Amino acid sequence: MKIGLFGGSFNPIHNGHISLARRLRQLAGLDEVWLMVSPQNPLKQGSSDLLDDNLRLEMAQKALEGVDGIVACDYEFHLPKPSYTWNTLQHLSKDYPQHTFILLIGGDNWQLFHQWYRSEDIVKNHQIVVYPRRGSDIDRTSLPQSVTVVETELLDISSTEIRQRVRQGISIKDCVPTAIEPLVHQYYANV
């Protein structure tokens, strides 16, 4: 199977994540997209409002119930921290040699990709699909052969905004799946 790896803190998961995962699955011709709930992003260490790993995973799993081909994954929970993508890809390739893993990242992450641990090795050994993010221009003329840019809709939903809205008592209807709306209120009201 061709599996897209869509990593993130999903703090919380929202409709934009799910819509993007569906679109990337289609555009990249993937059998599945695994939303890799990251326990600790090495480039975002020290985030004070990062909800507990298992609570973020719980919300992602509940949000994806009945969504075909998109799976919430805790694989990185069982790897050494911080979670480096190279290490994750190495472990996945060893544990699931029958699958091909394609890295799905936003244009903002592509701009910082040179800072990623063993970024050159990732580019040499894995396909990468880059999707646009507001304010992140991608120079398509200089992309390595293993990197593809796809066009997706830019959705103005952010986990940061959702957390702020919950704290301010503002509705998050249509921002997150209805199934997890009560959990988002419960978990983020006092974070």
PESULLIN-V330346 format. One record per residue. N is the residue number from 1. RES is the residue in three letters. SS is DSSP state (helix for helix, strand for strand, loop for the rest). Layout:
BEGIN
N:RES:SS
N:RES:SS
END
This chain:
BEGIN
1:MET:loop
2:LYS:strand
3:ILE:strand
4:GLY:strand
5:LEU:strand
6:PHE:strand
7:GLY:strand
8:GLY:strand
9:SER:loop
10:PHE:loop
11:ASN:loop
12:PRO:loop
13:ILE:loop
14:HIS:loop
15:ASN:helix
16:GLY:helix
17:HIS:helix
18:ILE:helix
19:SER:helix
20:LEU:helix
21:ALA:helix
22:ARG:helix
23:ARG:helix
24:LEU:helix
25:ARG:helix
26:GLN:helix
27:LEU:helix
28:ALA:loop
29:GLY:loop
30:LEU:loop
31:ASP:loop
32:GLU:strand
33:VAL:strand
34:TRP:strand
35:LEU:strand
36:MET:strand
37:VAL:strand
38:SER:loop
39:PRO:loop
40:GLN:loop
41:ASN:strand
42:PRO:helix
43:LEU:helix
44:LYS:helix
45:GLN:loop
46:GLY:loop
47:SER:loop
48:SER:loop
49:ASP:loop
50:LEU:loop
51:LEU:loop
52:ASP:loop
53:ASP:helix
54:ASN:helix
55:LEU:helix
56:ARG:helix
57:LEU:helix
58:GLU:helix
59:MET:helix
60:ALA:helix
61:GLN:helix
62:LYS:helix
63:ALA:helix
64:LEU:loop
65:GLU:loop
66:GLY:loop
67:VAL:loop
68:ASP:loop
69:GLY:loop
70:ILE:strand
71:VAL:strand
72:ALA:strand
73:CYS:strand
74:ASP:loop
75:TYR:helix
76:GLU:helix
77:PHE:helix
78:HIS:helix
79:LEU:loop
80:PRO:loop
81:LYS:loop
82:PRO:loop
83:SER:strand
84:TYR:loop
85:THR:helix
86:TRP:helix
87:ASN:helix
88:THR:helix
89:LEU:helix
90:GLN:helix
91:HIS:helix
92:LEU:helix
93:SER:helix
94:LYS:helix
95:ASP:helix
96:TYR:loop
97:PRO:loop
98:GLN:loop
99:HIS:loop
100:THR:strand
101:PHE:strand
102:ILE:strand
103:LEU:strand
104:LEU:strand
105:ILE:strand
106:GLY:strand
107:GLY:helix
108:ASP:helix
109:ASN:helix
110:TRP:helix
111:GLN:helix
112:LEU:loop
113:PHE:helix
114:HIS:helix
115:GLN:helix
116:TRP:loop
117:TYR:loop
118:ARG:loop
119:SER:helix
120:GLU:helix
121:ASP:helix
122:ILE:helix
123:VAL:helix
124:LYS:helix
125:ASN:helix
126:HIS:loop
127:GLN:strand
128:ILE:strand
129:VAL:strand
130:VAL:strand
131:TYR:strand
132:PRO:loop
133:ARG:strand
134:ARG:loop
135:GLY:loop
136:SER:strand
137:ASP:loop
138:ILE:loop
139:ASP:loop
140:ARG:helix
141:THR:helix
142:SER:helix
143:LEU:loop
144:PRO:loop
145:GLN:loop
146:SER:loop
147:VAL:strand
148:THR:strand
149:VAL:strand
150:VAL:strand
151:GLU:loop
152:THR:loop
153:GLU:loop
154:LEU:loop
155:LEU:loop
156:ASP:loop
157:ILE:loop
158:SER:loop
159:SER:helix
160:THR:helix
161:GLU:helix
162:ILE:helix
163:ARG:helix
164:GLN:helix
165:ARG:helix
166:VAL:helix
167:ARG:helix
168:GLN:helix
169:GLY:loop
170:ILE:loop
171:SER:loop
172:ILE:loop
173:LYS:strand
174:ASP:loop
175:CYS:loop
176:VAL:strand
177:PRO:loop
178:THR:helix
179:ALA:helix
180:ILE:helix
181:GLU:helix
182:PRO:helix
183:LEU:helix
184:VAL:helix
185:HIS:helix
186:GLN:helix
187:TYR:helix
188:TYR:helix
189:ALA:loop
190:ASN:loop
191:VAL:loop
END
